[in-house]
Amino acid sequence: MKAVCPNDLNHKKFITVAHIAQGWVVDESGNFLEVAKECTETVAQPDPGNSWICKECGAEATVSG
């Protein structure tokens, strides 16, 4: 997979979506109280079908692969 900024080929950082799992502290009924750990595992890596936005200039990147 490769993302390319349409404005500048030297832009190499992008913002996209990955799905993660968090560790939560809950009460006896399973109600959320607080986050215990921000990220316990990655559930799904970034996907080429997601929107990828260049972190440098805000352009929507093209993604192949």
CHARMM-style PDB file with segment names, atoms N, HN, CA, C and O in Angstrom:
ATOM      1  N   MET     1       0.851  -1.170   0.000  1.00  0.00      PROA
ATOM      2  CA  MET     1       0.000   0.000   0.000  1.00  0.00      PROA
ATOM      3  C   MET     1       0.898   1.235   0.000  1.00  0.00      PROA
ATOM      4  O   MET     1       1.932   1.269   0.668  1.00  0.00      PROA
ATOM      5  N   LYS     2       0.483   2.247  -0.763  1.00  0.00      PROA
ATOM      6  HN  LYS     2      -0.356   2.220  -1.306  1.00  0.00      PROA
ATOM      7  CA  LYS     2       1.256   3.491  -0.805  1.00  0.00      PROA
ATOM      8  C   LYS     2       0.308   4.668  -1.003  1.00  0.00      PROA
ATOM      9  O   LYS     2      -0.526   4.667  -1.908  1.00  0.00      PROA
ATOM     10  N   ALA     3       0.453   5.675  -0.140  1.00  0.00      PROA
ATOM     11  HN  ALA     3       1.131   5.676   0.595  1.00  0.00      PROA
ATOM     12  CA  ALA     3      -0.318   6.915  -0.251  1.00  0.00      PROA
ATOM     13  C   ALA     3       0.562   7.980  -0.883  1.00  0.00      PROA
ATOM     14  O   ALA     3       1.757   8.064  -0.603  1.00  0.00      PROA
ATOM     15  N   VAL     4      -0.052   8.798  -1.747  1.00  0.00      PROA
ATOM     16  HN  VAL     4      -1.023   8.730  -1.975  1.00  0.00      PROA
ATOM     17  CA  VAL     4       0.675   9.862  -2.438  1.00  0.00      PROA
ATOM     18  C   VAL     4      -0.128  11.156  -2.340  1.00  0.00      PROA
ATOM     19  O   VAL     4      -1.314  11.184  -2.668  1.00  0.00      PROA
ATOM     20  N   CYS     5       0.521  12.221  -1.891  1.00  0.00      PROA
ATOM     21  HN  CYS     5       1.485  12.198  -1.624  1.00  0.00      PROA
ATOM     22  CA  CYS     5      -0.101  13.538  -1.841  1.00  0.00      PROA
ATOM     23  C   CYS     5      -0.148  14.107  -3.268  1.00  0.00      PROA
ATOM     24  O   CYS     5       0.874  14.123  -3.955  1.00  0.00      PROA
ATOM     25  N   PRO     6      -1.324  14.574  -3.721  1.00  0.00      PROA
ATOM     26  CA  PRO     6      -1.413  15.117  -5.074  1.00  0.00      PROA
ATOM     27  C   PRO     6      -0.728  16.475  -5.222  1.00  0.00      PROA
ATOM     28  O   PRO     6      -0.450  16.902  -6.343  1.00  0.00      PROA
ATOM     29  N   ASN     7      -0.453  17.158  -4.113  1.00  0.00      PROA
ATOM     30  HN  ASN     7      -0.679  16.811  -3.202  1.00  0.00      PROA
ATOM     31  CA  ASN     7       0.158  18.488  -4.169  1.00  0.00      PROA
ATOM     32  C   ASN     7       1.675  18.476  -4.104  1.00  0.00      PROA
ATOM     33  O   ASN     7       2.330  19.364  -4.651  1.00  0.00      PROA
ATOM     34  N   ASP     8       2.246  17.461  -3.430  1.00  0.00      PROA
ATOM     35  HN  ASP     8       1.714  16.739  -2.986  1.00  0.00      PROA
ATOM     36  CA  ASP     8       3.694  17.436  -3.245  1.00  0.00      PROA
ATOM     37  C   ASP     8       4.132  16.009  -2.931  1.00  0.00      PROA
ATOM     38  O   ASP     8       3.758  15.460  -1.895  1.00  0.00      PROA
ATOM     39  N   LEU     9       4.913  15.413  -3.807  1.00  0.00      PROA
ATOM     40  HN  LEU     9       5.217  15.859  -4.649  1.00  0.00      PROA
ATOM     41  CA  LEU     9       5.379  14.039  -3.607  1.00  0.00      PROA
ATOM     42  C   LEU     9       6.290  13.888  -2.400  1.00  0.00      PROA
ATOM     43  O   LEU     9       6.524  12.770  -1.941  1.00  0.00      PROA
ATOM     44  N   ASN    10       6.810  14.999  -1.875  1.00  0.00      PROA
ATOM     45  HN  ASN    10       6.620  15.908  -2.248  1.00  0.00      PROA
ATOM     46  CA  ASN    10       7.668  14.946  -0.690  1.00  0.00      PROA
ATOM     47  C   ASN    10       6.876  14.880   0.610  1.00  0.00      PROA
ATOM     48  O   ASN    10       7.462  14.644   1.667  1.00  0.00      PROA
ATOM     49  N   HSD    11       5.556  15.083   0.562  1.00  0.00      PROA
ATOM     50  HN  HSD    11       5.080  15.275  -0.297  1.00  0.00      PROA
ATOM     51  CA  HSD    11       4.716  14.941   1.758  1.00  0.00      PROA
ATOM     52  C   HSD    11       4.524  13.456   2.014  1.00  0.00      PROA
ATOM     53  O   HSD    11       3.989  12.745   1.164  1.00  0.00      PROA
ATOM     54  N   LYS    12       4.951  12.983   3.169  1.00  0.00      PROA
ATOM     55  HN  LYS    12       5.386  13.560   3.860  1.00  0.00      PROA
ATOM     56  CA  LYS    12       4.980  11.549   3.463  1.00  0.00      PROA
ATOM     57  C   LYS    12       4.155  11.144   4.680  1.00  0.00      PROA
ATOM     58  O   LYS    12       4.173   9.974   5.065  1.00  0.00      PROA
ATOM     59  N   LYS    13       3.428  12.084   5.299  1.00  0.00      PROA
ATOM     60  HN  LYS    13       3.413  13.034   4.987  1.00  0.00      PROA
ATOM     61  CA  LYS    13       2.630  11.761   6.489  1.00  0.00      PROA
ATOM     62  C   LYS    13       1.165  12.019   6.193  1.00  0.00      PROA
ATOM     63  O   LYS    13       0.808  13.041   5.608  1.00  0.00      PROA
ATOM     64  N   PHE    14       0.304  11.064   6.611  1.00  0.00      PROA
ATOM     65  HN  PHE    14       0.595  10.234   7.087  1.00  0.00      PROA
ATOM     66  CA  PHE    14      -1.119  11.129   6.304  1.00  0.00      PROA
ATOM     67  C   PHE    14      -1.939  10.805   7.535  1.00  0.00      PROA
ATOM     68  O   PHE    14      -1.478  10.117   8.446  1.00  0.00      PROA
ATOM     69  N   ILE    15      -3.163  11.311   7.547  1.00  0.00      PROA
ATOM     70  HN  ILE    15      -3.537  11.869   6.807  1.00  0.00      PROA
ATOM     71  CA  ILE    15      -4.105  11.013   8.624  1.00  0.00      PROA
ATOM     72  C   ILE    15      -5.188  10.119   8.040  1.00  0.00      PROA
ATOM     73  O   ILE    15      -5.828  10.471   7.049  1.00  0.00      PROA
ATOM     74  N   THR    16      -5.390   8.955   8.660  1.00  0.00      PROA
ATOM     75  HN  THR    16      -4.870   8.669   9.465  1.00  0.00      PROA
ATOM     76  CA  THR    16      -6.414   8.016   8.240  1.00  0.00      PROA
ATOM     77  C   THR    16      -6.926   7.273   9.470  1.00  0.00      PROA
ATOM     78  O   THR    16      -6.573   7.624  10.596  1.00  0.00      PROA
ATOM     79  N   VAL    17      -7.740   6.270   9.268  1.00  0.00      PROA
ATOM     80  HN  VAL    17      -8.027   5.985   8.354  1.00  0.00      PROA
ATOM     81  CA  VAL    17      -8.386   5.571  10.375  1.00  0.00      PROA
ATOM     82  C   VAL    17      -7.768   4.198  10.582  1.00  0.00      PROA
ATOM     83  O   VAL    17      -7.516   3.465   9.626  1.00  0.00      PROA
ATOM     84  N   ALA    18      -7.529   3.861  11.836  1.00  0.00      PROA
ATOM     85  HN  ALA    18      -7.734   4.456  12.613  1.00  0.00      PROA
ATOM     86  CA  ALA    18      -7.218   2.498  12.273  1.00  0.00      PROA
ATOM     87  C   ALA    18      -8.164   2.223  13.436  1.00  0.00      PROA
ATOM     88  O   ALA    18      -8.513   3.139  14.181  1.00  0.00      PROA
ATOM     89  N   HSD    19      -8.573   0.994  13.592  1.00  0.00      PROA
ATOM     90  HN  HSD    19      -8.290   0.250  12.987  1.00  0.00      PROA
ATOM     91  CA  HSD    19      -9.477   0.644  14.694  1.00  0.00      PROA
ATOM     92  C   HSD    19      -8.680  -0.052  15.787  1.00  0.00      PROA
ATOM     93  O   HSD    19      -7.965  -1.023  15.539  1.00  0.00      PROA
ATOM     94  N   ILE    20      -8.820   0.472  17.009  1.00  0.00      PROA
ATOM     95  HN  ILE    20      -9.401   1.262  17.210  1.00  0.00      PROA
ATOM     96  CA  ILE    20      -8.081  -0.067  18.148  1.00  0.00      PROA
ATOM     97  C   ILE    20      -9.045  -0.500  19.249  1.00  0.00      PROA
ATOM     98  O   ILE    20     -10.213  -0.113  19.263  1.00  0.00      PROA
ATOM     99  N   ALA    21      -8.534  -1.300  20.158  1.00  0.00      PROA
ATOM    100  HN  ALA    21      -7.584  -1.614  20.146  1.00  0.00      PROA
ATOM    101  CA  ALA    21      -9.286  -1.678  21.353  1.00  0.00      PROA
ATOM    102  C   ALA    21      -8.696  -0.930  22.546  1.00  0.00      PROA
ATOM    103  O   ALA    21      -7.482  -0.751  22.638  1.00  0.00      PROA
ATOM    104  N   GLN    22      -9.562  -0.497  23.454  1.00  0.00      PROA
ATOM    105  HN  GLN    22     -10.549  -0.642  23.380  1.00  0.00      PROA
ATOM    106  CA  GLN    22      -9.135   0.178  24.683  1.00  0.00      PROA
ATOM    107  C   GLN    22      -9.458  -0.711  25.873  1.00  0.00      PROA
ATOM    108  O   GLN    22     -10.409  -1.492  25.849  1.00  0.00      PROA
ATOM    109  N   GLY    23      -8.646  -0.574  26.913  1.00  0.00      PROA
ATOM    110  HN  GLY    23      -7.874   0.061  26.933  1.00  0.00      PROA
ATOM    111  CA  GLY    23      -8.976  -1.192  28.189  1.00  0.00      PROA
ATOM    112  C   GLY    23      -9.791  -0.202  29.006  1.00  0.00      PROA
ATOM    113  O   GLY    23      -9.373   0.941  29.194  1.00  0.00      PROA
ATOM    114  N   TRP    24     -10.941  -0.626  29.491  1.00  0.00      PROA
ATOM    115  HN  TRP    24     -11.280  -1.555  29.339  1.00  0.00      PROA
ATOM    116  CA  TRP    24     -11.827   0.240  30.273  1.00  0.00      PROA
ATOM    117  C   TRP    24     -11.956  -0.245  31.705  1.00  0.00      PROA
ATOM    118  O   TRP    24     -11.910  -1.447  31.969  1.00  0.00      PROA
ATOM    119  N   VAL    25     -12.116   0.682  32.617  1.00  0.00      PROA
ATOM    120  HN  VAL    25     -12.153   1.658  32.403  1.00  0.00      PROA
ATOM    121  CA  VAL    25     -12.572   0.395  33.970  1.00  0.00      PROA
ATOM    122  C   VAL    25     -14.090   0.551  33.933  1.00  0.00      PROA
ATOM    123  O   VAL    25     -14.603   1.583  33.498  1.00  0.00      PROA
ATOM    124  N   VAL    26     -14.807  -0.474  34.390  1.00  0.00      PROA
ATOM    125  HN  VAL    26     -14.391  -1.312  34.743  1.00  0.00      PROA
ATOM    126  CA  VAL    26     -16.276  -0.457  34.390  1.00  0.00      PROA
ATOM    127  C   VAL    26     -16.795  -0.799  35.780  1.00  0.00      PROA
ATOM    128  O   VAL    26     -16.068  -1.331  36.619  1.00  0.00      PROA
ATOM    129  N   ASP    27     -18.055  -0.488  36.004  1.00  0.00      PROA
ATOM    130  HN  ASP    27     -18.646  -0.056  35.322  1.00  0.00      PROA
ATOM    131  CA  ASP    27     -18.669  -0.884  37.263  1.00  0.00      PROA
ATOM    132  C   ASP    27     -19.239  -2.299  37.117  1.00  0.00      PROA
ATOM    133  O   ASP    27     -19.077  -2.941  36.079  1.00  0.00      PROA
ATOM    134  N   GLU    28     -19.900  -2.766  38.161  1.00  0.00      PROA
ATOM    135  HN  GLU    28     -20.032  -2.244  39.004  1.00  0.00      PROA
ATOM    136  CA  GLU    28     -20.418  -4.139  38.181  1.00  0.00      PROA
ATOM    137  C   GLU    28     -21.479  -4.416  37.114  1.00  0.00      PROA
ATOM    138  O   GLU    28     -21.784  -5.575  36.831  1.00  0.00      PROA
ATOM    139  N   SER    29     -22.043  -3.359  36.521  1.00  0.00      PROA
ATOM    140  HN  SER    29     -21.796  -2.418  36.751  1.00  0.00      PROA
ATOM    141  CA  SER    29     -23.038  -3.523  35.453  1.00  0.00      PROA
ATOM    142  C   SER    29     -22.419  -3.363  34.061  1.00  0.00      PROA
ATOM    143  O   SER    29     -23.124  -3.448  33.055  1.00  0.00      PROA
ATOM    144  N   GLY    30     -21.122  -3.134  34.003  1.00  0.00      PROA
ATOM    145  HN  GLY    30     -20.550  -3.065  34.820  1.00  0.00      PROA
ATOM    146  CA  GLY    30     -20.450  -2.960  32.725  1.00  0.00      PROA
ATOM    147  C   GLY    30     -20.479  -1.541  32.192  1.00  0.00      PROA
ATOM    148  O   GLY    30     -20.117  -1.306  31.039  1.00  0.00      PROA
ATOM    149  N   ASN    31     -20.909  -0.584  33.023  1.00  0.00      PROA
ATOM    150  HN  ASN    31     -21.203  -0.775  33.959  1.00  0.00      PROA
ATOM    151  CA  ASN    31     -20.943   0.822  32.613  1.00  0.00      PROA
ATOM    152  C   ASN    31     -19.542   1.432  32.657  1.00  0.00      PROA
ATOM    153  O   ASN    31     -18.792   1.222  33.610  1.00  0.00      PROA
ATOM    154  N   PHE    32     -19.206   2.180  31.624  1.00  0.00      PROA
ATOM    155  HN  PHE    32     -19.816   2.351  30.850  1.00  0.00      PROA
ATOM    156  CA  PHE    32     -17.901   2.825  31.509  1.00  0.00      PROA
ATOM    157  C   PHE    32     -17.667   3.791  32.656  1.00  0.00      PROA
ATOM    158  O   PHE    32     -18.543   4.585  33.001  1.00  0.00      PROA
ATOM    159  N   LEU    33     -16.468   3.718  33.250  1.00  0.00      PROA
ATOM    160  HN  LEU    33     -15.757   3.074  32.970  1.00  0.00      PROA
ATOM    161  CA  LEU    33     -16.064   4.664  34.277  1.00  0.00      PROA
ATOM    162  C   LEU    33     -14.867   5.502  33.810  1.00  0.00      PROA
ATOM    163  O   LEU    33     -14.871   6.724  33.959  1.00  0.00      PROA
ATOM    164  N   GLU    34     -13.853   4.854  33.253  1.00  0.00      PROA
ATOM    165  HN  GLU    34     -13.850   3.861  33.132  1.00  0.00      PROA
ATOM    166  CA  GLU    34     -12.672   5.565  32.763  1.00  0.00      PROA
ATOM    167  C   GLU    34     -11.848   4.641  31.867  1.00  0.00      PROA
ATOM    168  O   GLU    34     -12.034   3.424  31.865  1.00  0.00      PROA
ATOM    169  N   VAL    35     -10.948   5.236  31.118  1.00  0.00      PROA
ATOM    170  HN  VAL    35     -10.796   6.224  31.120  1.00  0.00      PROA
ATOM    171  CA  VAL    35     -10.042   4.465  30.274  1.00  0.00      PROA
ATOM    172  C   VAL    35      -8.871   4.003  31.134  1.00  0.00      PROA
ATOM    173  O   VAL    35      -8.224   4.815  31.795  1.00  0.00      PROA
ATOM    174  N   ALA    36      -8.599   2.703  31.125  1.00  0.00      PROA
ATOM    175  HN  ALA    36      -9.125   2.043  30.588  1.00  0.00      PROA
ATOM    176  CA  ALA    36      -7.472   2.152  31.870  1.00  0.00      PROA
ATOM    177  C   ALA    36      -6.211   2.138  31.010  1.00  0.00      PROA
ATOM    178  O   ALA    36      -5.110   2.386  31.501  1.00  0.00      PROA
ATOM    179  N   LYS    37      -6.384   1.846  29.729  1.00  0.00      PROA
ATOM    180  HN  LYS    37      -7.278   1.645  29.330  1.00  0.00      PROA
ATOM    181  CA  LYS    37      -5.258   1.805  28.801  1.00  0.00      PROA
ATOM    182  C   LYS    37      -5.764   2.261  27.440  1.00  0.00      PROA
ATOM    183  O   LYS    37      -6.745   1.722  26.928  1.00  0.00      PROA
ATOM    184  N   GLU    38      -5.092   3.263  26.845  1.00  0.00      PROA
ATOM    185  HN  GLU    38      -4.294   3.701  27.261  1.00  0.00      PROA
ATOM    186  CA  GLU    38      -5.538   3.861  25.574  1.00  0.00      PROA
ATOM    187  C   GLU    38      -5.642   2.858  24.441  1.00  0.00      PROA
ATOM    188  O   GLU    38      -6.617   2.884  23.690  1.00  0.00      PROA
ATOM    189  N   CYS    39      -4.676   1.985  24.298  1.00  0.00      PROA
ATOM    190  HN  CYS    39      -3.884   1.963  24.908  1.00  0.00      PROA
ATOM    191  CA  CYS    39      -4.686   1.040  23.187  1.00  0.00      PROA
ATOM    192  C   CYS    39      -4.147  -0.298  23.656  1.00  0.00      PROA
ATOM    193  O   CYS    39      -2.969  -0.414  23.994  1.00  0.00      PROA
ATOM    194  N   THR    40      -5.001  -1.305  23.676  1.00  0.00      PROA
ATOM    195  HN  THR    40      -5.958  -1.211  23.401  1.00  0.00      PROA
ATOM    196  CA  THR    40      -4.554  -2.636  24.082  1.00  0.00      PROA
ATOM    197  C   THR    40      -4.170  -3.490  22.881  1.00  0.00      PROA
ATOM    198  O   THR    40      -3.326  -4.379  22.994  1.00  0.00      PROA
ATOM    199  N   GLU    41      -4.787  -3.224  21.731  1.00  0.00      PROA
ATOM    200  HN  GLU    41      -5.472  -2.501  21.639  1.00  0.00      PROA
ATOM    201  CA  GLU    41      -4.428  -3.926  20.501  1.00  0.00      PROA
ATOM    202  C   GLU    41      -4.997  -3.181  19.300  1.00  0.00      PROA
ATOM    203  O   GLU    41      -5.929  -2.388  19.433  1.00  0.00      PROA
ATOM    204  N   THR    42      -4.429  -3.441  18.134  1.00  0.00      PROA
ATOM    205  HN  THR    42      -3.671  -4.085  18.027  1.00  0.00      PROA
ATOM    206  CA  THR    42      -4.963  -2.898  16.894  1.00  0.00      PROA
ATOM    207  C   THR    42      -5.917  -3.929  16.320  1.00  0.00      PROA
ATOM    208  O   THR    42      -5.522  -5.062  16.044  1.00  0.00      PROA
ATOM    209  N   VAL    43      -7.173  -3.539  16.138  1.00  0.00      PROA
ATOM    210  HN  VAL    43      -7.494  -2.619  16.362  1.00  0.00      PROA
ATOM    211  CA  VAL    43      -8.189  -4.438  15.611  1.00  0.00      PROA
ATOM    212  C   VAL    43      -8.147  -4.460  14.090  1.00  0.00      PROA
ATOM    213  O   VAL    43      -8.278  -5.525  13.487  1.00  0.00      PROA
ATOM    214  N   ALA    44      -7.968  -3.306  13.461  1.00  0.00      PROA
ATOM    215  HN  ALA    44      -7.862  -2.440  13.951  1.00  0.00      PROA
ATOM    216  CA  ALA    44      -7.881  -3.217  12.002  1.00  0.00      PROA
ATOM    217  C   ALA    44      -6.888  -2.128  11.626  1.00  0.00      PROA
ATOM    218  O   ALA    44      -6.992  -0.994  12.093  1.00  0.00      PROA
ATOM    219  N   GLN    45      -5.929  -2.474  10.784  1.00  0.00      PROA
ATOM    220  HN  GLN    45      -5.844  -3.395  10.404  1.00  0.00      PROA
ATOM    221  CA  GLN    45      -4.932  -1.536  10.285  1.00  0.00      PROA
ATOM    222  C   GLN    45      -5.587  -0.543   9.317  1.00  0.00      PROA
ATOM    223  O   GLN    45      -6.706  -0.786   8.864  1.00  0.00      PROA
ATOM    224  N   PRO    46      -4.918   0.566   8.989  1.00  0.00      PROA
ATOM    225  CA  PRO    46      -5.430   1.467   7.969  1.00  0.00      PROA
ATOM    226  C   PRO    46      -5.695   0.720   6.660  1.00  0.00      PROA
ATOM    227  O   PRO    46      -4.949  -0.182   6.281  1.00  0.00      PROA
ATOM    228  N   ASP    47      -6.757   1.110   5.989  1.00  0.00      PROA
ATOM    229  HN  ASP    47      -7.364   1.843   6.297  1.00  0.00      PROA
ATOM    230  CA  ASP    47      -7.211   0.437   4.776  1.00  0.00      PROA
ATOM    231  C   ASP    47      -7.099   1.400   3.597  1.00  0.00      PROA
ATOM    232  O   ASP    47      -7.379   2.588   3.758  1.00  0.00      PROA
ATOM    233  N   PRO    48      -6.699   0.925   2.422  1.00  0.00      PROA
ATOM    234  CA  PRO    48      -6.603   1.826   1.268  1.00  0.00      PROA
ATOM    235  C   PRO    48      -7.948   2.422   0.857  1.00  0.00      PROA
ATOM    236  O   PRO    48      -7.982   3.442   0.169  1.00  0.00      PROA
ATOM    237  N   GLY    49      -9.048   1.804   1.265  1.00  0.00      PROA
ATOM    238  HN  GLY    49      -9.019   0.976   1.824  1.00  0.00      PROA
ATOM    239  CA  GLY    49     -10.378   2.335   0.948  1.00  0.00      PROA
ATOM    240  C   GLY    49     -10.815   3.477   1.849  1.00  0.00      PROA
ATOM    241  O   GLY    49     -11.803   4.153   1.561  1.00  0.00      PROA
ATOM    242  N   ASN    50     -10.082   3.697   2.944  1.00  0.00      PROA
ATOM    243  HN  ASN    50      -9.279   3.148   3.177  1.00  0.00      PROA
ATOM    244  CA  ASN    50     -10.390   4.810   3.847  1.00  0.00      PROA
ATOM    245  C   ASN    50      -9.965   6.130   3.214  1.00  0.00      PROA
ATOM    246  O   ASN    50      -9.233   6.151   2.225  1.00  0.00      PROA
ATOM    247  N   SER    51     -10.425   7.210   3.786  1.00  0.00      PROA
ATOM    248  HN  SER    51     -11.020   7.193   4.589  1.00  0.00      PROA
ATOM    249  CA  SER    51      -9.946   8.533   3.401  1.00  0.00      PROA
ATOM    250  C   SER    51      -8.557   8.728   4.006  1.00  0.00      PROA
ATOM    251  O   SER    51      -8.353   8.475   5.193  1.00  0.00      PROA
ATOM    252  N   TRP    52      -7.611   9.173   3.193  1.00  0.00      PROA
ATOM    253  HN  TRP    52      -7.777   9.378   2.228  1.00  0.00      PROA
ATOM    254  CA  TRP    52      -6.259   9.476   3.641  1.00  0.00      PROA
ATOM    255  C   TRP    52      -6.009  10.949   3.342  1.00  0.00      PROA
ATOM    256  O   TRP    52      -6.082  11.375   2.189  1.00  0.00      PROA
ATOM    257  N   ILE    53      -5.716  11.724   4.380  1.00  0.00      PROA
ATOM    258  HN  ILE    53      -5.658  11.378   5.316  1.00  0.00      PROA
ATOM    259  CA  ILE    53      -5.527  13.171   4.244  1.00  0.00      PROA
ATOM    260  C   ILE    53      -4.058  13.502   4.539  1.00  0.00      PROA
ATOM    261  O   ILE    53      -3.496  13.056   5.539  1.00  0.00      PROA
ATOM    262  N   CYS    54      -3.458  14.286   3.655  1.00  0.00      PROA
ATOM    263  HN  CYS    54      -3.914  14.648   2.843  1.00  0.00      PROA
ATOM    264  CA  CYS    54      -2.062  14.694   3.848  1.00  0.00      PROA
ATOM    265  C   CYS    54      -1.957  15.551   5.109  1.00  0.00      PROA
ATOM    266  O   CYS    54      -2.659  16.552   5.250  1.00  0.00      PROA
ATOM    267  N   LYS    55      -1.083  15.150   6.012  1.00  0.00      PROA
ATOM    268  HN  LYS    55      -0.513  14.337   5.897  1.00  0.00      PROA
ATOM    269  CA  LYS    55      -0.904  15.897   7.257  1.00  0.00      PROA
ATOM    270  C   LYS    55      -0.257  17.255   7.010  1.00  0.00      PROA
ATOM    271  O   LYS    55      -0.434  18.175   7.808  1.00  0.00      PROA
ATOM    272  N   GLU    56       0.492  17.395   5.910  1.00  0.00      PROA
ATOM    273  HN  GLU    56       0.635  16.647   5.261  1.00  0.00      PROA
ATOM    274  CA  GLU    56       1.196  18.632   5.609  1.00  0.00      PROA
ATOM    275  C   GLU    56       0.291  19.717   5.016  1.00  0.00      PROA
ATOM    276  O   GLU    56       0.366  20.881   5.407  1.00  0.00      PROA
ATOM    277  N   CYS    57      -0.571  19.317   4.061  1.00  0.00      PROA
ATOM    278  HN  CYS    57      -0.632  18.371   3.744  1.00  0.00      PROA
ATOM    279  CA  CYS    57      -1.342  20.354   3.329  1.00  0.00      PROA
ATOM    280  C   CYS    57      -2.853  20.128   3.331  1.00  0.00      PROA
ATOM    281  O   CYS    57      -3.598  20.992   2.868  1.00  0.00      PROA
ATOM    282  N   GLY    58      -3.323  18.986   3.841  1.00  0.00      PROA
ATOM    283  HN  GLY    58      -2.717  18.284   4.217  1.00  0.00      PROA
ATOM    284  CA  GLY    58      -4.762  18.744   3.930  1.00  0.00      PROA
ATOM    285  C   GLY    58      -5.401  18.183   2.665  1.00  0.00      PROA
ATOM    286  O   GLY    58      -6.621  18.026   2.611  1.00  0.00      PROA
ATOM    287  N   ALA    59      -4.609  17.882   1.658  1.00  0.00      PROA
ATOM    288  HN  ALA    59      -3.618  18.010   1.701  1.00  0.00      PROA
ATOM    289  CA  ALA    59      -5.162  17.328   0.415  1.00  0.00      PROA
ATOM    290  C   ALA    59      -5.523  15.868   0.622  1.00  0.00      PROA
ATOM    291  O   ALA    59      -4.909  15.174   1.432  1.00  0.00      PROA
ATOM    292  N   GLU    60      -6.538  15.404  -0.127  1.00  0.00      PROA
ATOM    293  HN  GLU    60      -7.036  15.969  -0.785  1.00  0.00      PROA
ATOM    294  CA  GLU    60      -6.888  13.983  -0.067  1.00  0.00      PROA
ATOM    295  C   GLU    60      -5.909  13.211  -0.955  1.00  0.00      PROA
ATOM    296  O   GLU    60      -5.761  13.492  -2.144  1.00  0.00      PROA
ATOM    297  N   ALA    61      -5.257  12.243  -0.346  1.00  0.00      PROA
ATOM    298  HN  ALA    61      -5.378  12.015   0.620  1.00  0.00      PROA
ATOM    299  CA  ALA    61      -4.246  11.473  -1.035  1.00  0.00      PROA
ATOM    300  C   ALA    61      -4.869  10.387  -1.910  1.00  0.00      PROA
ATOM    301  O   ALA    61      -6.016   9.988  -1.707  1.00  0.00      PROA
ATOM    302  N   THR    62      -4.101   9.924  -2.871  1.00  0.00      PROA
ATOM    303  HN  THR    62      -3.169  10.248  -3.035  1.00  0.00      PROA
ATOM    304  CA  THR    62      -4.474   8.733  -3.618  1.00  0.00      PROA
ATOM    305  C   THR    62      -3.711   7.575  -3.004  1.00  0.00      PROA
ATOM    306  O   THR    62      -2.530   7.701  -2.681  1.00  0.00      PROA
ATOM    307  N   VAL    63      -4.387   6.447  -2.843  1.00  0.00      PROA
ATOM    308  HN  VAL    63      -5.347   6.345  -3.105  1.00  0.00      PROA
ATOM    309  CA  VAL    63      -3.788   5.292  -2.197  1.00  0.00      PROA
ATOM    310  C   VAL    63      -3.890   4.106  -3.149  1.00  0.00      PROA
ATOM    311  O   VAL    63      -4.956   3.820  -3.695  1.00  0.00      PROA
ATOM    312  N   SER    64      -2.778   3.431  -3.337  1.00  0.00      PROA
ATOM    313  HN  SER    64      -1.912   3.663  -2.893  1.00  0.00      PROA
ATOM    314  CA  SER    64      -2.772   2.232  -4.174  1.00  0.00      PROA
ATOM    315  C   SER    64      -2.312   1.049  -3.346  1.00  0.00      PROA
ATOM    316  O   SER    64      -1.609   1.196  -2.346  1.00  0.00      PROA
ATOM    317  N   GLY    65      -2.717  -0.099  -3.777  1.00  0.00      PROA
ATOM    318  HN  GLY    65      -3.289  -0.219  -4.589  1.00  0.00      PROA
ATOM    319  CA  GLY    65      -2.221  -1.311  -3.148  1.00  0.00      PROA
ATOM    320  C   GLY    65      -3.136  -1.911  -2.204  1.00  0.00      PROA
ATOM    321  OT1 GLY    65      -2.821  -2.942  -1.610  1.00  0.00      PROA
TER     322      GLY     65
END
